[in-house]
Amino acid sequence: MDMANLQQVGIPQLEELKALYSQDSSKYCKEYYCLDNFLDLHRKDSHLKNVKVYCLPNLDLGLFVILDRYQIFLGCKESDKSETLLCESLNQLKLFGGQQLASMPQRYVQAATKVIEAKQLHIEYNYITGLQFLAKERAQQWQVEAPPGYEMKSLSLKDAKTLDDHWKYKDPGSLLFIQRQIAFNTSVGLYEVESGELVAWCLRAQDGLLAVLQVKESHKRRGFGVLIVKEFSRRVALLGHDIIAEVDRENEASASLFKKLGFKVIGQCHWLVTEAPNGDFQWPADE
């Protein structure tokens, strides 16, 4: 068994792991873009607060655990011992109620569930999503124009509260996540020219996903969702990246939107949200 203690690592090890996953990025695109985006975050801010990356000394195993505040991201090259490696690695962490094992490919769910149960935590929610994929070559060809009276541009930090207030998955601490991603990653907003009002938006999450897609209720059924996804995808593709997104399996409208644009469902992901003590999860707003 190649098991050893997890060790906290930095940019060099992230680069090695990214290179390892690039060898089979069709299977491991979720892990590849997760590593790619956390690498980018570390390069832009070498003192990221409450973000820790762990791996095993043997990087060829591909095992990594990223703690980003109260979210956990996982990866491990599939083998006959990968579940054991994941279980033993996660058991080394001090987990607490309220944490989220975020956007986790199906192949890691059994190991994560075993560890949660072993630590006597309880799963409050298990959100199941379809992992959507669009090749960069397709998105690079799109020409996107805002309708008359509107303009598209990158989001600004002053927009963060609007995004947070409209987000279905808003929770304590989510505003800081949105602010960070606006500051450091790709985002798109659609604004009314005359009033300056932000009416539709999305951004790139820390694991590379198209996220926080929203159109204000007052501006729905005008095709703005398609517009935002196309412009976001075009921008990400021009950076040399494929586009990945998650759609809740019960959200038929979003699934139809992505299918219309040519996205393919390539897998299933899970968000395992553990139950907070007393059912009241709190996270300091500035942490």
C-alpha positions as CSV (number, residue, x, y, z in Angstrom):
1,M,0.0,0.0,0.0
2,D,1.4,3.4,-1.0
3,M,-0.5,5.1,1.8
4,A,1.3,7.8,3.8
5,N,0.3,10.9,5.7
6,L,-1.3,13.7,3.7
7,Q,1.1,16.7,3.2
8,Q,0.2,20.2,2.5
9,V,1.6,21.3,-0.8
10,G,1.8,24.3,-3.1
11,I,2.2,25.4,-6.7
12,P,4.9,22.9,-7.8
13,Q,2.8,19.9,-6.7
14,L,-0.4,21.3,-8.2
15,E,1.4,21.7,-11.5
16,E,2.6,18.0,-11.4
17,L,-0.9,16.8,-10.5
18,K,-2.4,18.9,-13.3
19,A,0.1,17.4,-15.8
20,L,-0.8,13.9,-14.6
21,Y,-4.6,14.5,-15.1
22,S,-4.0,16.1,-18.5
23,Q,-2.9,12.7,-19.8
24,D,-6.5,11.6,-19.6
25,S,-8.4,14.8,-19.5
26,S,-11.5,13.4,-21.2
27,K,-12.1,11.1,-18.2
28,Y,-10.8,13.5,-15.6
29,C,-11.9,16.8,-16.9
30,K,-13.5,17.8,-13.6
31,E,-10.3,17.1,-11.7
32,Y,-8.1,18.7,-14.4
33,Y,-10.0,22.0,-14.4
34,C,-10.3,22.0,-10.6
35,L,-6.5,21.8,-10.3
36,D,-6.1,24.3,-13.1
37,N,-8.3,26.9,-11.4
38,F,-6.8,26.5,-8.0
39,L,-3.3,26.8,-9.6
40,D,-4.5,30.1,-11.1
41,L,-5.9,31.3,-7.8
42,H,-2.6,30.5,-6.0
43,R,-0.6,32.4,-8.7
44,K,-2.8,35.5,-8.4
45,D,-2.9,35.4,-4.6
46,S,-0.1,33.5,-2.9
47,H,-1.7,34.0,0.5
48,L,-5.2,32.7,-0.1
49,K,-7.0,32.7,3.2
50,N,-8.4,29.3,4.4
51,V,-7.4,27.4,1.3
52,K,-5.2,24.3,1.8
53,V,-4.1,21.7,-0.7
54,Y,-3.1,18.2,0.4
55,C,-1.8,15.2,-1.4
56,L,0.3,12.1,-0.8
57,P,4.0,11.9,-1.3
58,N,3.5,9.7,-4.3
59,L,2.0,12.2,-6.7
60,D,1.5,9.4,-9.4
61,L,-1.5,8.3,-7.4
62,G,-3.2,11.5,-8.4
63,L,-4.8,11.9,-4.9
64,F,-5.5,15.5,-3.8
65,V,-7.8,17.1,-1.3
66,I,-8.5,20.8,-1.4
67,L,-10.0,22.5,1.5
68,D,-11.5,25.8,0.4
69,R,-13.0,27.3,3.6
70,Y,-16.0,24.9,4.2
71,Q,-15.9,23.2,0.8
72,I,-13.9,20.1,0.0
73,F,-12.7,19.1,-3.5
74,L,-11.3,15.6,-4.3
75,G,-9.4,13.8,-6.9
76,C,-7.8,10.4,-7.2
77,K,-6.7,8.3,-10.3
78,E,-8.9,5.3,-10.5
79,S,-7.4,2.0,-9.5
80,D,-8.2,-1.0,-7.4
81,K,-7.0,0.8,-4.3
82,S,-8.3,4.3,-5.0
83,E,-11.3,4.0,-2.6
84,T,-9.1,2.9,0.2
85,L,-6.7,5.7,-0.5
86,L,-9.5,8.2,-0.4
87,C,-11.0,6.9,2.8
88,E,-7.7,6.8,4.6
89,S,-6.7,10.3,3.4
90,L,-10.1,11.9,4.3
91,N,-9.9,10.2,7.7
92,Q,-6.8,12.2,8.4
93,L,-8.7,15.5,8.2
94,K,-10.7,17.1,10.9
95,L,-14.1,17.3,9.4
96,F,-17.0,19.3,10.9
97,G,-20.7,19.5,10.4
98,G,-21.7,22.0,7.7
99,Q,-18.9,21.2,5.3
100,Q,-19.7,20.4,1.7
101,L,-17.9,17.8,-0.4
102,A,-18.4,19.9,-3.5
103,S,-19.1,18.9,-7.0
104,M,-17.8,15.4,-6.5
105,P,-17.7,12.9,-9.4
106,Q,-19.7,9.8,-8.8
107,R,-16.7,7.6,-8.4
108,Y,-15.8,9.3,-5.1
109,V,-19.2,9.2,-3.4
110,Q,-18.8,5.8,-1.8
111,A,-15.5,6.6,-0.1
112,A,-16.8,10.1,1.0
113,T,-19.9,8.6,2.4
114,K,-18.0,6.0,4.4
115,V,-15.8,8.7,6.0
116,I,-18.7,10.9,6.9
117,E,-20.4,8.0,8.6
118,A,-17.2,6.9,10.4
119,K,-16.8,10.4,11.8
120,Q,-20.4,10.3,13.0
121,L,-21.5,13.1,10.8
122,H,-24.8,13.1,8.9
123,I,-25.5,14.0,5.3
124,E,-28.2,16.7,5.2
125,Y,-28.4,17.0,1.4
126,N,-27.1,15.1,-1.5
127,Y,-27.5,17.3,-4.6
128,I,-27.1,15.2,-7.8
129,T,-26.1,17.0,-10.9
130,G,-25.3,16.3,-14.5
131,L,-21.8,17.3,-15.6
132,Q,-22.0,19.2,-18.8
133,F,-19.2,19.6,-21.3
134,L,-18.6,21.8,-24.4
135,A,-15.4,21.7,-26.4
136,K,-13.6,25.0,-26.7
137,E,-13.4,24.7,-30.5
138,R,-17.2,25.1,-30.7
139,A,-17.4,28.1,-28.3
140,Q,-14.5,29.9,-30.0
141,Q,-16.6,30.2,-33.2
142,W,-19.5,32.0,-31.5
143,Q,-20.1,35.7,-32.2
144,V,-22.2,37.2,-29.3
145,E,-23.8,40.6,-29.3
146,A,-25.9,42.2,-26.6
147,P,-29.4,43.2,-27.6
148,P,-30.2,46.9,-28.1
149,G,-30.1,48.9,-24.9
150,Y,-27.9,46.4,-23.1
151,E,-24.2,45.7,-22.8
152,M,-22.1,42.7,-21.7
153,K,-19.0,43.1,-19.6
154,S,-17.1,41.4,-16.8
155,L,-18.7,41.6,-13.4
156,S,-17.3,44.0,-10.8
157,L,-17.0,43.6,-7.1
158,K,-19.9,45.9,-6.5
159,D,-22.1,43.3,-8.2
160,A,-21.2,40.6,-5.7
161,K,-24.0,41.3,-3.3
162,T,-26.6,41.2,-6.1
163,L,-25.3,37.7,-7.1
164,D,-25.3,36.5,-3.5
165,D,-28.8,37.8,-2.8
166,H,-30.3,36.0,-5.9
167,W,-28.4,32.8,-5.5
168,K,-30.4,29.7,-4.7
169,Y,-27.5,28.2,-2.8
170,K,-26.6,31.3,-0.7
171,D,-25.2,30.4,2.7
172,P,-23.1,32.1,5.4
173,G,-19.8,32.9,3.7
174,S,-20.9,32.7,0.1
175,L,-20.5,36.4,-0.5
176,L,-16.7,36.2,-0.1
177,F,-16.6,33.2,-2.5
178,I,-18.4,35.3,-5.1
179,Q,-16.2,38.4,-4.5
180,R,-13.0,36.2,-4.9
181,Q,-14.2,34.6,-8.1
182,I,-15.2,38.0,-9.6
183,A,-11.8,39.4,-8.7
184,F,-9.7,36.5,-10.0
185,N,-11.6,34.6,-12.7
186,T,-13.8,34.8,-15.8
187,S,-17.3,36.3,-15.4
188,V,-20.0,37.9,-17.5
189,G,-22.8,40.3,-16.7
190,L,-25.6,41.8,-18.9
191,Y,-26.4,45.4,-18.0
192,E,-29.1,47.8,-19.0
193,V,-27.2,50.7,-20.6
194,E,-29.5,53.5,-19.4
195,S,-29.9,52.4,-15.8
196,G,-26.7,50.4,-15.3
197,E,-28.8,47.6,-13.8
198,L,-27.3,44.1,-13.8
199,V,-30.0,41.7,-15.1
200,A,-28.2,38.4,-15.9
201,W,-24.8,36.9,-15.0
202,C,-22.6,33.9,-14.4
203,L,-19.0,33.4,-13.3
204,R,-16.3,30.7,-13.2
205,A,-16.2,28.8,-9.9
206,Q,-13.0,27.8,-8.1
207,D,-13.2,24.3,-9.6
208,G,-13.6,25.6,-13.1
209,L,-17.4,25.2,-13.5
210,L,-19.7,27.7,-15.0
211,A,-21.6,28.8,-11.9
212,V,-24.1,31.1,-10.3
213,L,-26.0,31.4,-13.6
214,Q,-29.0,33.7,-13.1
215,V,-31.4,36.0,-14.9
216,K,-33.5,38.3,-12.8
217,E,-37.2,37.4,-12.7
218,S,-38.1,40.7,-14.4
219,H,-36.0,39.9,-17.4
220,K,-36.7,36.2,-18.0
221,R,-38.0,34.6,-21.2
222,R,-36.0,37.0,-23.4
223,G,-33.1,34.6,-24.2
224,F,-30.7,36.3,-21.8
225,G,-29.7,33.0,-20.2
226,V,-28.5,31.6,-23.6
227,L,-26.7,34.9,-24.3
228,I,-24.8,34.8,-21.0
229,V,-23.8,31.2,-21.3
230,K,-22.6,31.7,-24.9
231,E,-20.5,34.8,-24.0
232,F,-19.0,33.1,-20.9
233,S,-18.2,30.0,-22.9
234,R,-16.6,32.1,-25.7
235,R,-14.4,33.9,-23.2
236,V,-13.3,30.7,-21.4
237,A,-12.6,29.0,-24.8
238,L,-10.5,31.9,-26.0
239,L,-8.3,31.3,-22.9
240,G,-7.8,27.8,-24.3
241,H,-10.2,25.9,-22.0
242,D,-13.1,23.6,-22.6
243,I,-16.3,24.6,-20.7
244,I,-17.8,22.5,-17.9
245,A,-21.0,23.2,-16.0
246,E,-23.3,21.3,-13.6
247,V,-27.1,21.2,-13.9
248,D,-29.3,19.9,-11.1
249,R,-31.1,16.8,-12.4
250,E,-34.4,18.3,-11.5
251,N,-33.8,21.6,-13.4
252,E,-35.3,20.8,-16.8
253,A,-35.1,24.3,-18.1
254,S,-31.4,24.6,-17.5
255,A,-30.8,21.2,-18.9
256,S,-32.7,22.2,-22.1
257,L,-30.7,25.4,-22.4
258,F,-27.3,23.6,-22.2
259,K,-28.4,20.9,-24.6
260,K,-29.6,23.6,-27.1
261,L,-26.1,25.1,-27.1
262,G,-24.4,21.8,-27.7
263,F,-23.3,20.8,-24.3
264,K,-23.0,17.0,-23.6
265,V,-23.7,15.3,-20.3
266,I,-20.5,13.3,-19.6
267,G,-21.1,12.3,-16.0
268,Q,-22.8,12.7,-12.7
269,C,-21.6,14.7,-9.7
270,H,-22.7,15.0,-6.1
271,W,-22.7,17.8,-3.5
272,L,-22.7,16.1,-0.1
273,V,-23.6,18.7,2.5
274,T,-23.1,17.6,6.1
275,E,-25.5,18.6,8.8
276,A,-24.3,21.4,11.0
277,P,-24.4,21.2,14.8
278,N,-27.9,22.3,15.9
279,G,-28.8,22.6,12.3
280,D,-27.4,26.1,12.1
281,F,-24.3,26.4,9.9
282,Q,-22.3,29.6,10.4
283,W,-19.2,30.9,8.8
284,P,-17.6,34.3,9.5
285,A,-18.5,36.6,6.6
286,D,-14.9,37.9,6.2
287,E,-13.2,34.5,6.4
